[in-house]
Amino acid sequence: MAEDDPTEGDYLFKIVLLGDSAVGKSNLLARFARNEFYPNSKSTIGVEFQTQKLEIEGKMVKAQIWDTAGQERFRAITSAYYRGAVGALVVYDISKRQTFDSVGRWLKELHSHSDMNVVTILVGNKSDLREDREVTTEEAKVLAEEQSLFFIETSALDSSNVAVAFQTVVGEIYRILSRKVIQSQELKRQGTPPSWAAGKTVVLKGETDRDSAERSGCCS
């Protein structure tokens, strides 16, 4: 597991990767964090995370991205895995219908272990496998709209939209937090103490604030 210093940067956001085994979660993370791809990578065993720094509106944000195995036998780790998450990428393989059919189960698990309003993006990975496509872009968009998710198709192989997927989640978390901070400041000016919704923890320069993200809208 990678070492991380939560005091570096202005914000630290925990983001989790979800989806069936072999949909390419680890390669998405490797491409985003290190611009690497492993064609013969093995299934992730246990949990690991990588951090990536992004600058958003002049603020330095560290995305701590957690990756774990999609196999059922590793589901015992889920409670700790989800704890404190403010964002999630739910990944399926566009060339394997069964991985798309599992999206509902992953969303249910996410919501049962974390705040219902975790900023979530539906990711159709392996868009380079166009000739083997089993899940259309249109039906994935419909699901995303029904579940109020962001949506994008990516390819860890050729890096298409990989950075955009992570940046979308991090950017939305930051915008939600900024709105909460502004609301808090306004309440303080009015003499009313702010009421932070429970459910998610955002680390701000080593201090912990409670925040609840609003449900995100769908995009493509």
C-alpha positions as CSV (number, residue, x, y, z in Angstrom):
1,M,0.0,0.0,0.0
2,A,1.3,3.4,-0.9
3,E,2.3,5.9,1.7
4,D,0.4,9.1,1.9
5,D,0.7,12.4,3.7
6,P,-2.8,13.9,4.2
7,T,-1.4,17.3,5.2
8,E,0.1,17.9,1.8
9,G,-2.1,20.1,-0.5
10,D,-5.3,21.9,0.4
11,Y,-7.7,19.0,0.2
12,L,-7.6,15.2,0.3
13,F,-10.4,13.3,-1.3
14,K,-10.8,9.6,-1.0
15,I,-12.2,8.0,-4.2
16,V,-13.0,4.3,-4.6
17,L,-13.0,2.1,-7.7
18,L,-15.8,-0.4,-8.0
19,G,-16.8,-3.1,-10.5
20,D,-16.4,-6.7,-11.4
21,S,-13.0,-8.4,-11.7
22,A,-11.1,-7.8,-15.0
23,V,-13.1,-4.7,-16.1
24,G,-9.8,-2.8,-16.0
25,K,-10.0,-0.9,-12.7
26,S,-6.3,-1.3,-11.8
27,N,-5.2,-0.3,-15.3
28,L,-7.4,2.8,-15.2
29,L,-5.6,3.7,-12.0
30,A,-2.2,2.9,-13.4
31,R,-2.9,4.9,-16.5
32,F,-4.1,7.9,-14.5
33,A,-1.5,7.9,-11.7
34,R,1.6,6.7,-13.6
35,N,0.6,6.7,-17.3
36,E,1.3,2.9,-17.4
37,F,-0.7,0.0,-18.7
38,Y,-0.2,-3.7,-17.9
39,P,-1.7,-6.0,-20.6
40,N,-1.1,-9.1,-18.6
41,S,-2.0,-7.7,-15.2
42,K,-3.4,-10.1,-12.6
43,S,-6.4,-9.5,-10.4
44,T,-5.9,-7.2,-7.5
45,I,-5.5,-9.0,-4.2
46,G,-6.7,-7.1,-1.2
47,V,-6.6,-3.3,-1.3
48,E,-4.1,-0.7,-2.6
49,F,-4.3,3.0,-3.3
50,Q,-2.4,5.6,-5.3
51,T,-2.5,9.4,-4.9
52,Q,-2.6,12.0,-7.6
53,K,-2.4,15.7,-7.3
54,L,-4.7,18.0,-9.3
55,E,-5.0,21.8,-9.3
56,I,-8.6,23.0,-9.3
57,E,-9.4,26.7,-9.2
58,G,-6.0,27.5,-7.8
59,K,-6.2,24.9,-5.0
60,M,-4.1,21.7,-4.8
61,V,-6.2,18.7,-4.4
62,K,-4.9,15.2,-3.6
63,A,-7.0,12.4,-4.9
64,Q,-6.4,9.2,-2.9
65,I,-7.8,6.5,-5.2
66,W,-8.5,3.1,-3.7
67,D,-8.5,-0.1,-5.8
68,T,-9.7,-3.5,-4.7
69,A,-10.6,-6.9,-6.1
70,G,-14.0,-7.4,-7.7
71,Q,-14.2,-11.0,-6.8
72,E,-16.9,-12.0,-4.3
73,R,-14.4,-13.6,-1.9
74,F,-12.8,-10.2,-1.1
75,R,-16.0,-8.5,-0.2
76,A,-15.3,-8.8,3.5
77,I,-13.0,-5.7,3.3
78,T,-15.8,-3.4,2.0
79,S,-16.6,-1.5,5.2
80,A,-13.1,-0.1,5.6
81,Y,-12.7,0.3,1.9
82,Y,-15.7,2.6,1.6
83,R,-15.2,4.5,4.8
84,G,-14.7,8.2,4.2
85,A,-15.1,8.0,0.4
86,V,-16.4,11.1,-1.2
87,G,-16.2,9.8,-4.8
88,A,-16.6,6.6,-6.7
89,L,-15.9,5.2,-10.2
90,V,-18.2,2.3,-11.0
91,V,-16.6,0.5,-13.9
92,Y,-17.8,-2.1,-16.4
93,D,-16.4,-3.6,-19.5
94,I,-18.2,-2.5,-22.7
95,S,-17.4,-5.9,-24.3
96,K,-18.9,-7.9,-21.4
97,R,-22.6,-7.5,-20.8
98,Q,-22.5,-9.3,-17.4
99,T,-20.2,-6.6,-16.0
100,F,-22.8,-4.0,-16.9
101,D,-25.5,-6.0,-15.4
102,S,-23.6,-5.9,-12.1
103,V,-23.6,-2.1,-11.9
104,G,-26.8,-2.0,-9.9
105,R,-25.3,-4.3,-7.3
106,W,-22.2,-2.2,-7.0
107,L,-24.2,0.9,-6.6
108,K,-26.3,-0.7,-3.9
109,E,-23.2,-1.8,-2.1
110,L,-21.7,1.7,-2.4
111,H,-24.8,3.3,-0.9
112,S,-25.1,0.7,1.9
113,H,-21.5,1.4,3.1
114,S,-21.2,5.1,2.5
115,D,-23.2,8.3,2.1
116,M,-26.0,8.1,-0.6
117,N,-24.6,11.3,-2.2
118,V,-21.1,10.1,-2.9
119,V,-20.1,11.7,-6.3
120,T,-20.3,8.8,-8.7
121,I,-19.4,8.3,-12.3
122,L,-20.3,5.3,-14.4
123,V,-17.3,4.3,-16.5
124,G,-17.6,2.1,-19.6
125,N,-14.0,0.9,-19.9
126,K,-12.3,-0.8,-22.9
127,S,-13.8,1.5,-25.5
128,D,-11.0,0.3,-27.8
129,L,-12.8,-3.0,-28.1
130,R,-15.4,-1.5,-30.5
131,E,-15.9,-4.6,-32.5
132,D,-16.6,-6.7,-29.4
133,R,-19.0,-4.2,-27.8
134,E,-22.0,-5.8,-26.0
135,V,-23.2,-2.6,-24.1
136,T,-24.3,0.4,-26.2
137,T,-23.4,3.9,-25.2
138,E,-27.1,4.8,-25.3
139,E,-28.2,2.2,-22.8
140,A,-25.4,3.2,-20.4
141,K,-26.4,6.8,-20.6
142,V,-30.0,5.8,-19.8
143,L,-28.8,4.0,-16.7
144,A,-26.6,6.9,-15.7
145,E,-29.6,9.3,-16.0
146,E,-31.9,7.0,-14.0
147,Q,-29.3,6.8,-11.2
148,S,-28.2,10.5,-11.4
149,L,-24.6,9.5,-12.3
150,F,-22.0,11.1,-14.4
151,F,-21.1,8.9,-17.4
152,I,-18.1,8.4,-19.7
153,E,-16.5,5.7,-21.8
154,T,-12.7,5.2,-21.4
155,S,-9.8,3.1,-22.6
156,A,-7.0,2.4,-20.2
157,L,-5.2,0.8,-23.2
158,D,-5.0,4.0,-25.3
159,S,-5.7,6.4,-22.4
160,S,-8.9,7.8,-23.9
161,N,-10.9,9.8,-21.4
162,V,-9.1,8.3,-18.4
163,A,-7.9,11.6,-16.9
164,V,-11.3,13.2,-17.7
165,A,-13.1,10.5,-15.7
166,F,-11.1,11.1,-12.5
167,Q,-11.0,14.9,-13.0
168,T,-14.8,15.0,-13.4
169,V,-15.2,13.3,-10.0
170,V,-12.6,15.3,-8.2
171,G,-13.8,18.6,-9.8
172,E,-17.4,17.9,-8.7
173,I,-16.4,17.1,-5.1
174,Y,-14.4,20.3,-5.0
175,R,-17.3,22.4,-6.3
176,I,-19.7,20.9,-3.8
177,L,-17.3,21.5,-1.0
178,S,-16.8,25.1,-2.1
179,R,-20.5,25.7,-2.1
180,K,-20.7,24.2,1.4
181,V,-17.9,26.5,2.6
182,I,-19.6,29.6,1.2
183,Q,-22.9,28.5,2.8
184,S,-21.1,28.0,6.1
185,Q,-19.5,31.5,5.9
186,E,-22.9,33.0,5.2
187,L,-24.5,31.3,8.1
188,K,-21.7,32.5,10.4
189,R,-22.3,36.1,9.3
190,Q,-25.9,35.6,10.1
191,G,-25.0,34.3,13.5
192,T,-26.3,30.8,12.8
193,P,-23.9,27.9,13.3
194,P,-23.5,25.7,10.1
195,S,-25.0,22.3,10.1
196,W,-22.7,19.9,8.2
197,A,-24.4,16.7,7.0
198,A,-22.8,13.5,8.3
199,G,-21.4,10.8,6.0
200,K,-18.2,12.0,4.4
201,T,-14.9,13.3,5.7
202,V,-12.8,15.8,3.7
203,V,-9.3,16.6,5.0
204,L,-8.5,20.3,4.7
205,K,-4.9,21.1,5.6
206,G,-4.9,18.5,8.3
207,E,-8.2,19.5,9.7
208,T,-11.4,17.4,9.3
209,D,-14.6,18.9,8.0
210,R,-17.9,17.1,7.6
211,D,-19.5,17.5,4.2
212,S,-22.2,15.9,2.2
213,A,-22.0,16.0,-1.6
214,E,-25.1,16.6,-3.7
215,R,-26.2,14.0,-6.2
216,S,-24.4,14.6,-9.4
217,G,-26.0,15.1,-12.8
218,C,-25.3,12.9,-15.8
219,C,-22.8,13.9,-18.4
220,S,-21.2,12.1,-21.3
